[in-house]
Amino acid sequence: MLINNVGSIARRLQDEFHSTSSQLQHQGVKGGIREDALKHALRDLLPLKYSIGSGIVVDAYDTQSKQQDFVIYDGFGSPVFLKSESQVILPVESVYATTEIKSTINKGELEIAIGNVASIKKLQKSLYHPPGVNIVPSNFIYSSVFAYTSDVDILTLKKRFDEMSRDIIFSQRISTICILDQGCIVNVHRDNMDTTNTQPSEDTITVVRKLDMEQSLYMFYLMLQFHLSSN
């Protein structure tokens, strides 16, 4: 039932993408509509304890991230420093995941996405630990890119992605890129190509999974849901 539901959502997203592309010329308006479409789609799939918003993430040292298209955060226990109809300002400790949303992913958009992800993963978490309690490492933020299409083949985009990410430390890299009409770029374990990882590391490499539209969205959702359920 779930995969059929995801499949129908993928078809709806694709239809809305083509509709807005043909009817609207303003890129900002089109981008906003596509962000809202994905937000509503995931809202139907994610548990209620997760909230979804766009905005800025900050840490206890007054460092701010760049603007984030799509932030999934703790909807029940998280303080929100500012909240309007369209924007939120959140503490980094309450953020589970971010997604950069692109209509058409190209080299320039990919570079922007890499910078935006690094800006939030550089933030420092400040967690309170009561006396006598062992300190447990804080969970990482899962970051992905979702694009409706690309100006190049997904294999070419993967090569560009690897080149641009070379000088970025693993903990600040993008975990997954989903191109709805081509497939996904994911991290897998070097010694087991069938094992997909949500966090890039020295033990992982990026590979391309060529998938149809329904399977692309399904993989994007499964990667996100796995991270949320394990953190």
C-alpha positions in Angstrom: 0.0 0.0 0.0 2.8 2.4 0.9 4.7 2.0 -2.4 1.4 2.6 -4.3 0.8 5.7 -2.3 4.3 7.0 -3.0 3.9 6.2 -6.7 0.7 8.2 -6.9 2.5 11.1 -5.1 5.4 10.9 -7.6 3.0 11.1 -10.5 1.2 14.1 -9.0 4.5 15.9 -8.3 5.6 15.3 -11.9 2.2 16.6 -13.3 2.4 19.7 -11.1 6.0 20.3 -12.3 5.0 20.2 -16.0 1.9 22.3 -15.3 3.8 25.1 -13.5 6.7 25.0 -16.1 4.3 25.6 -18.9 2.1 28.2 -17.3 4.4 30.3 -15.1 7.5 32.3 -16.1 8.6 33.7 -12.7 11.2 31.4 -11.3 10.6 32.4 -7.7 6.9 31.7 -7.9 7.5 28.3 -9.6 10.1 27.4 -7.0 7.8 28.2 -4.2 5.0 26.1 -5.7 7.3 23.1 -6.1 8.6 23.4 -2.5 5.0 23.5 -1.3 4.1 20.4 -3.4 6.9 18.3 -1.9 6.2 19.6 1.6 2.5 18.5 1.3 3.5 15.2 -0.2 5.9 14.4 2.7 3.4 15.7 5.3 1.1 12.9 4.2 3.8 10.3 4.8 5.6 11.5 7.9 4.4 11.0 11.5 2.8 14.0 13.1 5.7 14.6 15.6 7.8 16.0 12.7 7.1 19.5 11.5 8.3 20.9 8.1 9.3 24.5 7.5 11.7 26.8 5.6 14.1 29.2 7.2 17.3 29.6 9.2 18.9 27.3 11.7 21.1 28.8 14.5 23.4 27.4 17.2 24.1 28.6 20.8 27.1 30.7 19.5 24.9 32.9 17.3 26.1 31.3 14.1 23.4 31.0 11.5 23.0 28.7 8.5 22.1 29.9 5.1 18.5 29.8 4.1 17.1 26.3 4.1 14.4 25.3 1.6 13.0 22.5 3.7 13.7 21.6 7.4 12.3 18.7 9.3 12.3 19.3 13.0 10.8 18.2 16.3 7.3 19.4 16.1 6.4 18.6 19.7 9.4 19.6 21.8 11.3 22.1 19.8 11.4 25.8 20.7 10.9 28.0 17.6 12.7 31.4 17.9 10.6 32.9 15.1 7.7 31.6 13.2 5.6 33.1 10.4 3.4 31.6 7.7 6.4 31.0 5.5 9.6 31.1 7.6 11.0 29.7 10.9 14.2 30.2 12.9 15.1 27.0 14.7 17.8 25.8 17.1 20.1 23.2 15.5 19.5 20.8 18.3 15.9 20.2 17.2 16.6 19.7 13.4 16.5 16.1 12.0 16.9 16.7 8.3 17.1 19.3 5.5 16.3 19.1 1.8 17.4 21.5 -0.9 14.6 21.6 -3.6 15.5 22.4 -7.2 13.3 22.5 -10.3 16.2 21.7 -12.6 19.5 20.7 -11.0 22.6 22.0 -12.9 26.2 22.8 -11.9 25.3 26.2 -10.4 22.3 24.9 -8.4 24.4 22.0 -7.2 27.1 24.3 -6.0 24.5 26.4 -4.1 23.0 23.3 -2.5 26.5 22.0 -1.4 27.2 25.4 0.3 23.8 25.5 2.0 24.2 22.0 3.4 27.7 22.7 4.7 26.4 25.9 6.4 24.0 24.0 8.6 26.3 21.0 9.3 29.0 23.4 10.6 26.7 24.5 13.4 27.6 23.3 16.9 25.1 21.4 19.0 25.0 22.4 22.7 23.3 19.7 24.6 22.8 19.7 28.4 24.0 16.5 30.2 23.0 16.1 33.8 25.8 15.2 36.3 26.6 11.5 36.4 25.1 10.8 33.0 27.3 9.4 30.2 27.6 11.8 27.3 26.1 10.3 24.1 27.2 11.8 20.8 24.5 13.9 19.3 22.7 12.7 16.1 23.8 14.1 12.8 21.5 16.1 10.4 20.6 14.2 7.3 20.8 16.5 4.2 19.5 15.7 0.8 18.7 17.4 -2.6 15.4 16.8 -4.4 15.2 17.9 -8.0 12.4 17.3 -10.5 14.9 17.0 -13.4 18.5 17.8 -14.5 20.1 19.5 -17.4 22.6 16.6 -17.7 22.5 12.8 -17.3 22.6 11.6 -13.7 26.0 10.0 -14.2 27.5 13.3 -15.3 25.9 15.0 -12.4 27.5 12.5 -10.0 30.9 13.2 -11.4 30.4 17.0 -10.9 29.1 16.3 -7.4 32.2 14.2 -6.5 34.5 16.9 -7.8 32.7 19.7 -5.9 32.6 17.7 -2.6 36.3 16.7 -2.7 37.4 19.5 -0.3 34.5 19.3 2.0 34.8 17.1 5.1 32.6 14.0 5.2 30.4 15.3 8.1 29.4 18.3 6.1 28.5 16.6 2.8 25.2 15.9 1.2 23.9 12.4 1.9 21.5 11.9 -1.0 20.5 13.5 -4.3 17.1 12.5 -5.8 16.3 13.5 -9.4 12.7 12.5 -9.9 12.9 11.5 -13.5 16.3 9.8 -13.4 17.1 8.2 -10.1 19.2 8.8 -7.0 22.9 9.4 -6.1 23.5 7.7 -2.7 26.4 6.8 -0.5 27.3 3.1 -0.2 29.8 1.1 1.9 33.1 0.6 0.0 33.2 -3.1 0.9 29.5 -3.8 0.3 27.9 -1.8 -2.6 24.5 -3.1 -1.7 24.6 -1.3 1.7 23.3 2.3 1.4 24.5 4.7 4.1 22.7 7.9 5.2 25.9 9.6 6.3 29.0 10.0 4.1 32.2 8.8 5.6 35.7 7.6 4.7 34.1 4.2 4.3 31.6 5.2 1.7 31.5 6.2 -1.9 28.8 7.7 -4.1 27.0 5.6 -6.7 24.0 6.1 -9.0 20.8 4.2 -8.7 19.0 4.6 -12.0 15.3 4.4 -11.2 11.9 5.4 -12.6 9.9 8.2 -11.2 8.0 6.2 -8.6 11.1 4.3 -7.5 13.1 7.5 -7.2 10.6 9.1 -4.8 10.3 5.8 -2.9 14.0 5.6 -2.4 14.2 9.3 -1.4 11.4 8.7 1.2 12.9 5.5 2.5 16.3 7.1 3.1 14.7 10.0 5.0 12.4 7.7 7.0 15.2 5.4 8.0 17.2 8.3 9.3 14.2 9.7 11.2 13.3 6.3 12.8 16.9 5.6 13.9 17.5 9.1 15.4 
